[in-house]
Amino acid sequence: MPAEALEDRAKETPTHSGGGRPESRCGAPGGDPGPGGTGILGDPALFGVCAFLGTVTMLFVGMTSAYMVRRASADWRPLAPPAILWLNTGALLASSAALEVARRRFRGWDLPAARTWVAVTGLLGALFVAGQYGAWRALAAQGIFLASNPHSSFFYVLTGLHGLHLLGGLAWFAAVASRLRRMTLTPGEDGLRLFAVYWHFLAGLWVYLLLVLFVL
């Protein structure tokens, strides 16, 4: 799309406070959808993403409930968290922040900056996955495996499930990055919204798992 066409579209696109198309959120089911946005029931794609995330939430709630019950057993041996987990957490939270910068740049018609920040998002996400693999390798080097003790079993299973969902997020990232490169997403609108809902959920879920496994 020529630069002149983008400029013309920018003039035609209505703006809102905060720039561009307002975001919709999973927590806005009807009623007040947020700052001028469409409620979840008025957006089938957002509804689908939120329904899926609701299912994922129930899965992890069920597993952490089992974890809490199992932790009271006499054979429970606490597992020390590998130090790399804290670096991984920083990388994933930074990735989530970078995605928000990308959304703001995209809504503000700054396509080159949006592409850059989306790339940073994916790079930090991949770094998180590599770091998780490093954490599992560190535990294996200490002789701690899936069946070593109940705590290690829950650690491997919960972090593995989270990692699988994050790999799915990286596949989605690749699709988003491709669409940005081919300019099939319209600048000035919140075309990164659905991906952001999923990615931020995974960041929040990881913090929750870290608290459950090693802090609470």
N, C-alpha and C positions, 0 to 999 in steps of 0.2 A: 504494500500500500504506500503510495507516494507520501512524502512529508506534508505536502499541501493538503492532501485529503485528510490526514490526521488532524491538521490544524483546523480544518473546516468542521470536522466531527467534534473537536474539543469545544468549538464555539457553540455547536448545536446541543451538546450534552448538558442537561440541567445539572446544577451543582447543589450540594447540600453542605451543611456545616460539617467540617472535617474532610470535605472534598469527595467528589465522585458519588457513586451509588452507595447508599448506606448498607451496612452489613445486616444479615439476618443471623439469629442465634438459636441454638437448640433450646435454650431456656425461654423462648417466646412463643408458646403454643397457641395462638389465637389472640385475643385481647390486645395488649400493648406489645408490639413486636420489637420494641427498641426505638432508637432514634430515626423514625421515618422509614424503617425497613419493612419487609414483608414477613408476616408471622410464619412459623414453621408449617402450619397447615395450608398456607397459601403458596408454599414452595415445595413441590414434590421431591426435588433432588435433595434439598436440605432435610426434609422429613425422612427420606431413605437413609441418609448418612446418620442422622440422629437415632433412628430406629436400630441401625446396626450397632452404633456405639452403646445404645442401651443394652443390647444383648451382650456385648463385650463386658460392660460394667457388671452385669449379673454374673457372668462367668468368673470374673476376678473377685467379686464379693463372696461368692460361694467358696472359692478356693482359699481366700484369706480367713473365712470363718472356720474352715477345716484346719487351717494353720493354727489359729488361736486355740482350738480344742486340743490339737496334737501337742502344742507347746507345753501343756500342763502335765504331760506324761513323764514318768520317772527316767526314761532313757533319753530325754532331750539333752543334747549337747550344743550350746551356743556356738555359732559360726562367726568368726571374726571377718568383717567385710574386707575384701581386697582393696588396697588404697586406690587402685585405678577407678573404682566405682565413683568416687567423688569427682574425678576428672571427667568421666563419662557424663555425669549429671550436669556438670558445667557446660559441656559441649551440646547436650540436648536442649538445655534451657537457652543457650545462646542461639541455637538453630531456630527455636521458636520465636525469639526476639527478632532475628534476621528476617523471618517470614513476615512479621508485622511491618517491618521497614519496607519490604518488597511490596506489600499490599498498598501502603501509603504512596509509594512512588508510582505504582501502577494506576491508582485512582487519580494521581496528579499528572498523568500523561507523560511521566518520565520513564519511557520504555527501556532505555539502556540501563538505568539504575535498577529498575525492577528485575531485569534479567540477571544483573550482577548479584543482587541480594537473594534471589531465588537460588542461584548457583551456590552461594554461601550456605543457604539453608540445607541444600542437599549434601554439600561437603561435610558440614558439621554432623548431619544425620548419619552419614557413612562412617565418620570418625567414631560416633557413639557405638555403632554396631561392631566396628573393629575393636573398640575398647572393651565391649562386652565379651567378645571372643578372648581377648587378653585376660580378662578376669577369670573366665572358666579355665584357661590354660594355667593361670597362677594357682588356682585351687587344685587342679590336677597334679601340678608339680609338688604340692604338699601332701598328695595322697588322698585328697578329698574329692569323692566322685558322687554321682547321683544317689547311689545306694549306701554311701558311707554312714550317714545318720539322718534322722528326720529333718533337721534344719537344712542340711545340704540338699536333700531331696526337694524340699519346697523352694529353695533358692534356684536350683537348676530349672525346675518346672516353670515357676513364675516368671523368671527372667527370660527363659526360652520362649514362652508364649508371648511375652511383650516384644521380644526381638522379632518374632515372626510377623506380628502386626506392624512393627516398624519397617521391616523389609517390604511389606505391602505398601507402606507409606512412601518408601523410596521409589517403588515402581510408579506410584501415582506422581511423585515428583518428576520422574523422567518424562511422563506424559505432559505435565504442566510446562516443563522447560521446553519441550519440543513445540508445544502450541505457542509459547511466547516467541520462540525463534521463528516460527512460520507465520506469526502475527495473526493467528486465528482466534485469539482472545482480544476483546475490544478495550483499549486503554480508556480510562475515565470511569469504567465500571469495576465492580469488585469481583473480577473473574477468578481470583485466588481464594474466594471465600470458603468453598466446600473443602478444598485441600487444607486450608488453615484450621477449620473446625476439627478435622481428623488429626492433624499434626499436633495441635495444642492439647487435644485430648490425650495423646500418647505421652506428651511431656508431663502433664499432670498425673497420669497413671503411673509413670515411672517414679515420681516423687512419692506418691502414695505407697508404692511397693517398697521403696527404700526405707520409708518410715516404719512400715509394718515389719519388715525383715530384720532391721538393725537398730531401730530407735525405740519403738513402743515396747 
